[in-house]
Amino acid sequence: MQPIPPDQLNRAARALEAGELVIVPTSRWYMICADATNTRACRTIFEGKQRSPGKSLVLVTPSLADCEQCFVLSDEARGLADAFWPGDLALLLPWRDLDEGARYSAVGSPALVTNARGALGALASLTRTPVAATTVNISGDAGIDARGPAISPEEVADFLGLTGVKATVILDGGVCPAANHLTIIDCSTAHARLIRTGLVHERAIAAALGRGIPA
């Protein structure tokens, strides 16, 4: 599969709705995406990445308003979303009291939710299905010589060739400059807690909360 220009994002959206996998660039890494409601598509990602089923995908919400339809946001969660969304922050959030079928198993409970900028955020806004995503790499590949998630189309091709995963659409965003993770904050309770450091610095989190942030 040859990568296509990022201005053809509509092709990625239609492929996602058809149950296919797509790969899009971010400033951090390339992300492989599926319809969060499509069990088969999400399972293909887990199997290809050799990812534990208990290690959820991230749900990419089109907006804070969309997020609030499905999830309960504490005052601190809403404050963090106001400060850093769209951006490089993911929040662990409890589901609202929805029917069991309305909770996407691939993103877990509580769910890891982000509102992204760039192509990933635009994809979430264009599709008629919810977007689940994760980095393009073998899960747990963190050895001393591991290069981490894919940051270029060439590294995406290496991953696809190694795993046999089929992606219908790959958007070519060139080289991703940041090569760093989302910051993850657990907001499933009233008091937010740092889960993983990343591009949004913990000092910025503390400043937005008006208090120190425990790990």
Stockholm file with secondary structure:
# STOCKHOLM 1.0

chainA/1-215         MQPIPPDQLNRAARALEAGELVIVPTSRWYMICADATNTRACRTIFEGKQRSPGKSLVLVTPSLADCEQCFVLSDEARGLADAFWPGDLALLLPWRDLDEGARYSAVGSPALVTNARGALGALASLTRTPVAATTVNISGDAGIDARGPAISPEEVADFLGLTGVKATVILDGGVCPAANHLTIIDCSTAHARLIRTGLVHERAIAAALGRGIPA
#=GR chainA/1-215 SS CCCBCGGGHHHHHHHHHTTCCEEEECSSCEEEEEETTCHHHHHHHHHHHTCCTTSCCEEECSCHHHHHHHBCCCHHHHHHHHHHCSSSEEEEECBCSCCGGGSCGGGTTTEEEECCCHHHHHHHHHCSSCEEEEESSCTTCCSTTCCCSCCSHHHHHHHHHHHCCCCSEEBCCCCCSCCCCCEEEECSSSSCEEEECCSSCHHHHHHHHTSCCCC
#=GC SS_cons         CCCBCGGGHHHHHHHHHTTCCEEEECSSCEEEEEETTCHHHHHHHHHHHTCCTTSCCEEECSCHHHHHHHBCCCHHHHHHHHHHCSSSEEEEECBCSCCGGGSCGGGTTTEEEECCCHHHHHHHHHCSSCEEEEESSCTTCCSTTCCCSCCSHHHHHHHHHHHCCCCSEEBCCCCCSCCCCCEEEECSSSSCEEEECCSSCHHHHHHHHTSCCCC
//
